[in-house]
Every structure is written in structure tokens, then in C-alpha cells.
Amino acid sequence: MNVVVSNKRGTSDPEGETIYRDLVSKFGFAEVKGIRSGKFLRFEVMADDARSAREIVASICDELRIYNPAAHSILVEAA
């Protein structure tokens, strides 16, 4: 399972803003209008099906505080 942890919309993202401002827009990529940074995690899970694996991974992320739910959101998807 893949987990993408990203800043919630409306919260500041200094890393994404720096990449956008100091690299992408500075070098002329006018098509790019913004960048949001995040973390990517890959879990190897043994489960009966994808739904069960997704639930296990989401539970791990919540219970172990892999992310801060006040500031971040997660997307759990099959690899």
C-alpha cells in the first residue's frame, strides 16, 4: 500500500513554496502554477484483500501518529 501524507489545503507549505519559487518558476516553467510537498510511504502488508490492507495501513497511520491529522491529510492507495 502507498501512503501520501500532505499538508491540508489552506495550511502553509514552505517546502513546496520554496521549490516553486526558487526552482520551477525561476527557470521559466510558466505552466506550473504551484507545488505542494509531502511524504511518500510504501507499506508491504499481508492481507486477504486490498480493502483490508488499506484499513490496516490507515489504522497504523492514525494510531501511531505517522502524520498530524490537524495539519496533514493522508491518501492510502494500492501500490
LOMARTOR-177942 format. One line per field, with one value per residue: residue number from 0; residue in three letters; x, y, z of N, C-alpha, C in turn. Coordinates in steps of 0.2 Angstrom, whole numbers, always signed. Layout:
<recs>
resi (NUM	...)
resn (ALA	...)
n_u (X	...)
n_v (Y	...)
n_w (Z	...)
ca_u (X	...)
ca_v (Y	...)
ca_w (Z	...)
c_u (X	...)
c_v (Y	...)
c_w (Z	...)
</recs>
This chain:
<recs>
resi (0	1	2	3	4	5	6	7	8	9	10	11	12	13	14	15	16	17	18	19	20	21	22	23	24	25	26	27	28	29	30	31	32	33	34	35	36	37	38	39	40	41	42	43	44	45	46	47	48	49	50	51	52	53	54	55	56	57	58	59	60	61	62	63	64	65	66	67	68	69	70	71	72	73	74	75	76	77	78)
resn (MET	ASN	VAL	VAL	VAL	SER	ASN	LYS	ARG	GLY	THR	SER	ASP	PRO	GLU	GLY	GLU	THR	ILE	TYR	ARG	ASP	LEU	VAL	SER	LYS	PHE	GLY	PHE	ALA	GLU	VAL	LYS	GLY	ILE	ARG	SER	GLY	LYS	PHE	LEU	ARG	PHE	GLU	VAL	MET	ALA	ASP	ASP	ALA	ARG	SER	ALA	ARG	GLU	ILE	VAL	ALA	SER	ILE	CYS	ASP	GLU	LEU	ARG	ILE	TYR	ASN	PRO	ALA	ALA	HIS	SER	ILE	LEU	VAL	GLU	ALA	ALA)
n_u (+4	+2	+6	+2	+7	+1	+1	-13	-26	-25	-16	+0	+14	+29	+40	+36	+32	+45	+52	+44	+45	+59	+65	+57	+48	+58	+66	+59	+47	+33	+20	+18	+9	+9	+16	+14	+21	+25	+25	+30	+26	+29	+20	+22	+10	+2	-13	-30	-37	-37	-45	-45	-31	-29	-37	-29	-17	-21	-26	-14	-7	-15	-16	-2	+2	+8	+6	+1	-15	-21	-15	-11	-16	-20	-18	-22	-18	-18	-3)
n_v (-6	+11	+27	+43	+58	+74	+92	+99	+108	+125	+126	+132	+128	+128	+121	+117	+129	+135	+127	+129	+143	+146	+137	+130	+141	+151	+146	+146	+139	+142	+135	+128	+131	+130	+121	+108	+100	+84	+68	+52	+35	+18	+3	-14	-26	-40	-46	-51	-45	-30	-20	-23	-22	-9	-3	-8	-1	+12	+12	+10	+22	+31	+27	+27	+39	+43	+54	+71	+74	+86	+95	+88	+78	+61	+50	+34	+21	+7	-1)
n_w (+0	-3	+4	+5	+12	+15	+17	+23	+13	+12	+23	+27	+16	+16	+11	-2	-8	-8	-17	-29	-30	-30	-39	-50	-55	-57	-67	-78	-80	-84	-85	-73	-59	-45	-31	-20	-7	+1	+10	+5	+8	+8	+11	+15	+15	+22	+18	+16	+6	-4	+2	+15	+18	+15	+26	+37	+35	+36	+49	+56	+53	+59	+73	+77	+75	+63	+55	+57	+61	+62	+54	+42	+29	+23	+10	+6	-4	-16	-21)
ca_u (+0	+6	+3	+4	+5	+2	-2	-20	-27	-26	-11	+6	+18	+35	+45	+33	+33	+52	+53	+41	+48	+67	+67	+52	+46	+64	+69	+54	+42	+27	+14	+17	+6	+10	+18	+13	+26	+23	+29	+28	+27	+26	+19	+21	+6	-1	-20	-35	-39	-35	-48	-42	-24	-30	-39	-24	-12	-24	-26	-7	-5	-19	-14	+5	+3	+13	+5	-3	-22	-23	-11	-10	-21	-17	-21	-20	-20	-15	+3)
ca_v (+0	+18	+32	+50	+62	+80	+97	+101	+114	+131	+127	+134	+123	+132	+117	+117	+136	+136	+123	+133	+150	+146	+132	+129	+147	+154	+143	+148	+134	+146	+131	+126	+137	+129	+115	+106	+94	+79	+62	+45	+29	+11	-2	-21	-29	-46	-46	-55	-41	-23	-16	-25	-19	-1	-2	-9	+4	+18	+12	+11	+29	+35	+25	+28	+46	+44	+61	+75	+75	+93	+99	+84	+73	+55	+46	+27	+18	+1	+0)
ca_w (+0	-4	+8	+3	+18	+13	+21	+21	+9	+17	+28	+23	+14	+15	+6	-9	-10	-10	-24	-34	-31	-31	-44	-55	-59	-58	-73	-84	-81	-83	-85	-66	-55	-38	-29	-13	-5	+5	+11	+2	+12	+5	+16	+12	+20	+20	+20	+12	+0	-4	+6	+22	+18	+16	+33	+41	+34	+38	+56	+58	+52	+64	+80	+78	+73	+57	+52	+62	+57	+62	+49	+36	+26	+20	+5	+6	-11	-18	-24)
c_u (+4	+2	+6	+2	+6	-1	-9	-21	-28	-20	-4	+10	+25	+40	+42	+33	+40	+54	+50	+44	+55	+69	+63	+51	+52	+67	+64	+49	+35	+20	+13	+14	+6	+13	+17	+18	+23	+28	+26	+30	+25	+26	+19	+17	+3	-8	-24	-36	-36	-38	-46	-35	-24	-32	-33	-19	-15	-24	-19	-5	-9	-16	-7	+7	+8	+12	+1	-10	-24	-20	-11	-16	-17	-21	-18	-22	-16	-9	+2)
c_v (+6	+23	+38	+55	+69	+85	+98	+107	+119	+132	+129	+128	+126	+128	+118	+124	+138	+133	+127	+139	+150	+142	+133	+136	+151	+152	+143	+143	+137	+141	+129	+132	+136	+122	+114	+100	+90	+73	+56	+40	+23	+6	-9	-24	-35	-46	-50	-52	-34	-19	-17	-22	-12	+1	-3	-3	+11	+18	+13	+18	+33	+34	+27	+35	+47	+51	+65	+77	+82	+97	+95	+80	+67	+52	+39	+24	+11	+3	-2)
c_w (+0	+1	+6	+9	+15	+17	+18	+17	+14	+22	+23	+21	+11	+10	-1	-12	-12	-16	-29	-35	-34	-37	-50	-59	-61	-65	-79	-85	-80	-82	-78	-62	-48	-37	-22	-12	+0	+6	+7	+6	+8	+10	+12	+17	+17	+23	+15	+6	+1	+1	+13	+23	+19	+23	+38	+41	+37	+46	+59	+58	+57	+71	+81	+77	+68	+54	+58	+58	+58	+56	+42	+35	+23	+15	+5	+0	-12	-22	-32)
</recs>
